[in-house]
Amino acid sequence: MDRIQGDCASPAPPGNAERSMTGEQDSGLSVLGKAHEFFQICDVEGKGFITRQDMQRLHPELPLSLEELEKVFVTLDADGNGSLTPKEFTTGFSQFLLGQIALNNEMMQQSEGETACPLKCKETVSDDEDEEFQFSNLMNRLGAEKVLDDENDVKQLWLQLRKDEPHLLSNFEEFLVRIFSQLQEADNEKNKLECALKKKIAAYDEEIQHLYEEMEQQIKKEKEQFLLKLEQQCTELLSGKEETKAENTKLKLTNKELLRDLERTSHELSQAQQQLQVLQEEASKLQEEKEM
């Protein structure tokens, strides 16, 4: 807080415009240099371009997860060819910073030229509490809780810029706004795709269930028809068996009757033979008597 009050009370030093222009150029070169350094970290093989896998080497350097780095790569890959040239990478990584450097320097000049501190210099809130409040407000405005699981890395980088290079802080915040906006858009798109996929899966499951029920009904119907046919065949066989049994019984009775008829006929034949023999004997006697 004392440092802020001292800065507010001091008049603007001479040559401020020249230093502003020089600072703007140095900041631009610094950002481009940092972007080039990040590109070299990714392109360790010296291919002259980087891929999605190469981009993941920035994970230890930036407060972004592997998934978020993937989304940043997709954003920078404007032509969609799956690779980034040094120009594409450095331009996409630093353009949001360079656009605000002149405005920040102008704001710093106005702040240095003031002879009285603004009202916030007289607040009794400590620097730590003020930083915590501003960072929390920034995270709430960005909706970071929906994107980041842990805000500590972003917070440390934000505090470091606020302390060492405050003129780049607004650029960093704008970078966060852009990145978080793109991440949220990607997350919304992912949710839409997941929702569409769930609907397709539900429709597919419903169709499979419908086919299964139809197949089950068909199998049940064929089974019933088979059992009915089998029952009819069994009934026919049993009926034929009963008819055969009745015919066999009838044949047995007929055989018995025929046997009785045969016995009676044989007996009558025997009697007829006996009578014939008697008649023959009588005829012989009569013949003999005639001859005498």
Legacy VTK file of the C-alpha trace (Angstrom):
# vtk DataFile Version 3.0
C-alpha trace
ASCII
DATASET POLYDATA
POINTS 292 float
0.000 0.000 0.000
2.902 2.423 0.782
4.368 1.715 -2.636
1.061 2.578 -4.299
0.756 5.826 -2.372
4.292 6.814 -3.287
3.636 6.203 -6.951
0.442 8.206 -6.808
2.078 11.187 -5.166
5.087 11.427 -7.477
4.872 13.571 -10.636
5.436 12.139 -14.070
9.138 12.008 -14.904
10.483 13.630 -18.068
10.834 11.577 -21.197
7.795 9.520 -20.248
6.448 9.280 -23.817
9.740 7.975 -25.138
9.961 5.365 -22.395
6.347 4.398 -23.138
7.093 3.761 -26.784
10.276 1.908 -25.901
8.420 -0.105 -23.250
5.713 -0.968 -25.753
8.286 -2.227 -28.219
10.139 -4.138 -25.501
6.879 -5.682 -24.263
5.941 -6.747 -27.786
9.367 -8.261 -28.327
9.179 -9.920 -24.922
5.819 -11.506 -25.712
6.963 -12.655 -29.140
10.178 -13.952 -27.618
8.231 -15.884 -24.994
5.962 -17.313 -27.675
9.020 -18.329 -29.694
10.517 -19.916 -26.578
7.314 -21.916 -26.019
7.422 -23.028 -29.656
10.995 -24.265 -29.195
9.914 -26.199 -26.095
7.256 -27.931 -28.188
9.427 -28.487 -31.260
12.348 -30.239 -29.573
12.988 -32.281 -32.726
13.392 -29.149 -34.852
10.703 -30.161 -37.356
9.636 -26.564 -37.995
6.066 -27.246 -36.895
4.279 -28.683 -33.856
1.425 -31.160 -33.467
-1.163 -31.782 -30.774
1.224 -34.110 -28.944
4.004 -31.517 -29.110
1.653 -28.900 -27.617
1.295 -31.012 -24.473
4.929 -30.259 -23.586
3.732 -26.829 -22.424
1.770 -28.450 -19.601
4.552 -27.833 -17.019
5.005 -24.254 -18.305
1.384 -23.028 -18.322
-1.491 -23.342 -15.827
-3.541 -25.372 -18.300
-4.495 -29.037 -18.312
-3.734 -31.360 -21.226
-7.350 -31.130 -22.351
-7.234 -27.335 -22.245
-3.979 -27.308 -24.231
-5.716 -29.502 -26.801
-8.527 -26.949 -27.086
-6.006 -24.088 -27.414
-4.274 -26.011 -30.207
-7.580 -26.419 -32.056
-8.205 -22.672 -31.691
-4.782 -21.736 -33.082
-4.998 -24.299 -35.911
-7.126 -22.061 -38.128
-6.608 -24.100 -41.320
-7.309 -27.367 -39.506
-4.329 -29.246 -40.951
-3.318 -30.687 -37.571
-0.062 -28.724 -37.214
1.111 -25.205 -36.299
3.898 -23.295 -37.983
6.010 -20.862 -35.920
4.066 -17.959 -37.407
0.677 -19.484 -36.584
1.754 -20.290 -33.046
3.449 -16.999 -32.145
0.719 -14.905 -33.789
-2.111 -16.755 -32.099
-0.347 -16.832 -28.747
0.680 -13.177 -28.571
-1.873 -11.184 -30.588
-4.195 -10.671 -27.637
-1.273 -9.237 -25.590
0.203 -6.872 -28.154
-3.114 -5.151 -28.831
-3.341 -3.798 -25.292
0.240 -2.718 -24.571
-0.204 0.826 -25.942
-3.418 1.320 -23.966
-1.783 0.101 -20.756
1.204 2.410 -21.228
-1.142 5.361 -21.755
-3.006 4.469 -18.576
0.307 4.261 -16.712
1.286 7.720 -17.998
-1.984 9.187 -16.785
-1.536 7.491 -13.430
2.036 8.818 -13.059
0.943 12.355 -14.033
-1.664 12.635 -11.304
-0.674 14.688 -8.234
-3.241 13.165 -5.878
-3.959 9.545 -5.112
-7.365 8.140 -6.115
-9.825 7.165 -3.484
-8.749 3.521 -3.512
-5.265 4.502 -2.251
-6.877 5.563 1.012
-8.700 2.292 1.610
-7.708 0.367 4.689
-8.005 -3.033 3.050
-4.665 -4.822 2.933
-2.914 -5.684 -0.343
-3.401 -9.412 0.190
-7.119 -9.044 0.797
-7.447 -6.747 -2.214
-5.566 -9.195 -4.447
-7.658 -12.102 -3.193
-10.858 -10.158 -3.846
-9.792 -9.104 -7.347
-8.673 -12.609 -8.292
-11.864 -14.177 -6.932
-13.913 -11.596 -8.805
-11.978 -12.374 -11.997
-12.489 -16.122 -11.607
-16.200 -15.655 -10.919
-16.547 -13.437 -13.976
-14.777 -16.021 -16.117
-16.797 -18.917 -14.692
-13.547 -20.717 -13.885
-15.205 -23.169 -11.504
-16.876 -24.772 -14.536
-13.571 -25.215 -16.381
-10.714 -25.495 -13.869
-10.420 -28.046 -11.107
-7.587 -26.140 -9.433
-7.077 -22.359 -9.716
-3.776 -22.219 -7.818
-1.535 -22.256 -10.909
-3.488 -19.461 -12.558
-3.506 -17.518 -9.294
0.264 -17.794 -8.864
0.885 -16.590 -12.421
-1.618 -13.745 -11.961
0.066 -12.657 -8.693
3.505 -12.843 -10.293
2.435 -10.628 -13.194
0.706 -8.225 -10.800
3.920 -7.915 -8.820
6.631 -8.014 -11.509
4.918 -6.788 -14.710
1.642 -5.051 -13.790
1.419 -3.451 -17.239
0.833 -6.953 -18.676
-1.800 -7.928 -16.119
-4.780 -6.661 -18.104
-3.436 -8.424 -21.191
-3.151 -11.639 -19.237
-6.696 -11.215 -17.938
-7.935 -10.633 -21.478
-6.056 -13.745 -22.537
-7.825 -15.665 -19.770
-11.172 -14.252 -20.894
-10.517 -15.428 -24.428
-9.208 -18.844 -23.418
-11.976 -19.488 -20.880
-14.578 -18.355 -23.392
-13.215 -20.795 -25.949
-12.992 -23.539 -23.336
-16.581 -22.934 -22.283
-17.712 -22.980 -25.913
-15.834 -26.231 -26.415
-17.350 -27.601 -23.211
-20.835 -26.593 -24.360
-20.199 -28.228 -27.721
-18.987 -31.346 -25.928
-22.144 -31.367 -23.809
-24.278 -31.025 -26.942
-22.429 -33.901 -28.582
-22.776 -36.010 -25.443
-26.495 -35.227 -25.309
-26.910 -36.150 -28.985
-24.892 -39.319 -28.428
-27.045 -40.273 -25.442
-30.179 -39.748 -27.543
-28.761 -41.938 -30.305
-27.795 -44.611 -27.779
-31.286 -44.467 -26.250
-32.876 -44.763 -29.711
-30.536 -47.632 -30.568
-31.347 -49.409 -27.294
-35.057 -48.903 -27.936
-34.721 -50.346 -31.437
-32.735 -53.321 -30.119
-35.375 -53.886 -27.433
-38.116 -53.729 -30.064
-36.297 -56.247 -32.276
-35.697 -58.496 -29.280
-39.383 -58.419 -28.353
-40.395 -59.169 -31.946
-37.943 -62.074 -32.089
-39.183 -63.365 -28.754
-42.799 -63.218 -29.963
-41.848 -64.990 -33.200
-40.026 -67.736 -31.308
-42.966 -68.116 -28.939
-45.408 -68.331 -31.856
-43.310 -70.919 -33.693
-42.929 -72.918 -30.488
-46.693 -72.937 -29.941
-47.270 -74.007 -33.541
-44.703 -76.794 -33.203
-46.247 -78.040 -29.957
-49.730 -77.940 -31.487
-48.559 -79.900 -34.522
-46.782 -82.411 -32.304
-49.907 -82.803 -30.194
-51.998 -83.406 -33.307
-49.560 -86.046 -34.514
-49.607 -87.747 -31.125
-53.408 -87.672 -31.128
-53.474 -89.179 -34.602
-51.034 -91.888 -33.551
-53.079 -92.705 -30.454
-56.268 -92.751 -32.515
-54.654 -95.055 -35.072
-53.422 -97.273 -32.278
-56.935 -97.551 -30.830
-58.344 -98.366 -34.249
-55.678 -101.011 -34.778
-56.423 -102.489 -31.377
-60.136 -102.625 -32.178
-59.425 -104.277 -35.520
-57.145 -106.809 -33.852
-59.851 -107.628 -31.329
-62.372 -108.008 -34.129
-60.000 -110.275 -36.043
-59.496 -112.436 -32.967
-63.249 -112.840 -32.577
-63.567 -113.645 -36.259
-60.814 -116.251 -35.969
-62.579 -117.870 -33.038
-65.847 -118.004 -34.954
-64.073 -119.465 -37.970
-62.439 -122.094 -35.776
-65.810 -123.033 -34.335
-67.308 -123.192 -37.827
-64.390 -125.304 -38.972
-64.813 -127.721 -36.092
-68.551 -127.954 -36.732
-67.993 -128.470 -40.437
-65.369 -131.115 -39.743
-67.760 -132.911 -37.418
-70.567 -132.761 -39.965
-68.192 -133.978 -42.659
-67.162 -136.886 -40.474
-70.802 -137.789 -39.889
-71.515 -137.490 -43.608
-68.600 -139.786 -44.378
-69.881 -142.310 -41.884
-73.381 -142.140 -43.381
-71.874 -142.449 -46.861
-69.955 -145.512 -45.796
-73.113 -147.042 -44.354
-74.983 -146.265 -47.543
-72.183 -147.767 -49.610
-72.271 -150.928 -47.535
-76.028 -151.165 -47.932
-75.701 -150.565 -51.643
-73.130 -153.355 -51.876
-75.416 -155.713 -50.059
-78.295 -154.851 -52.350
-76.107 -155.421 -55.364
-75.029 -158.767 -54.108
-78.596 -159.760 -53.440
-79.580 -158.820 -56.983
-76.828 -160.887 -58.438
-77.874 -163.889 -56.493
LINES 1 293
292 0 1 2 3 4 5 6 7 8 9 10 11 12 13 14 15 16 17 18 19 20 21 22 23 24 25 26 27 28 29 30 31 32 33 34 35 36 37 38 39 40 41 42 43 44 45 46 47 48 49 50 51 52 53 54 55 56 57 58 59 60 61 62 63 64 65 66 67 68 69 70 71 72 73 74 75 76 77 78 79 80 81 82 83 84 85 86 87 88 89 90 91 92 93 94 95 96 97 98 99 100 101 102 103 104 105 106 107 108 109 110 111 112 113 114 115 116 117 118 119 120 121 122 123 124 125 126 127 128 129 130 131 132 133 134 135 136 137 138 139 140 141 142 143 144 145 146 147 148 149 150 151 152 153 154 155 156 157 158 159 160 161 162 163 164 165 166 167 168 169 170 171 172 173 174 175 176 177 178 179 180 181 182 183 184 185 186 187 188 189 190 191 192 193 194 195 196 197 198 199 200 201 202 203 204 205 206 207 208 209 210 211 212 213 214 215 216 217 218 219 220 221 222 223 224 225 226 227 228 229 230 231 232 233 234 235 236 237 238 239 240 241 242 243 244 245 246 247 248 249 250 251 252 253 254 255 256 257 258 259 260 261 262 263 264 265 266 267 268 269 270 271 272 273 274 275 276 277 278 279 280 281 282 283 284 285 286 287 288 289 290 291
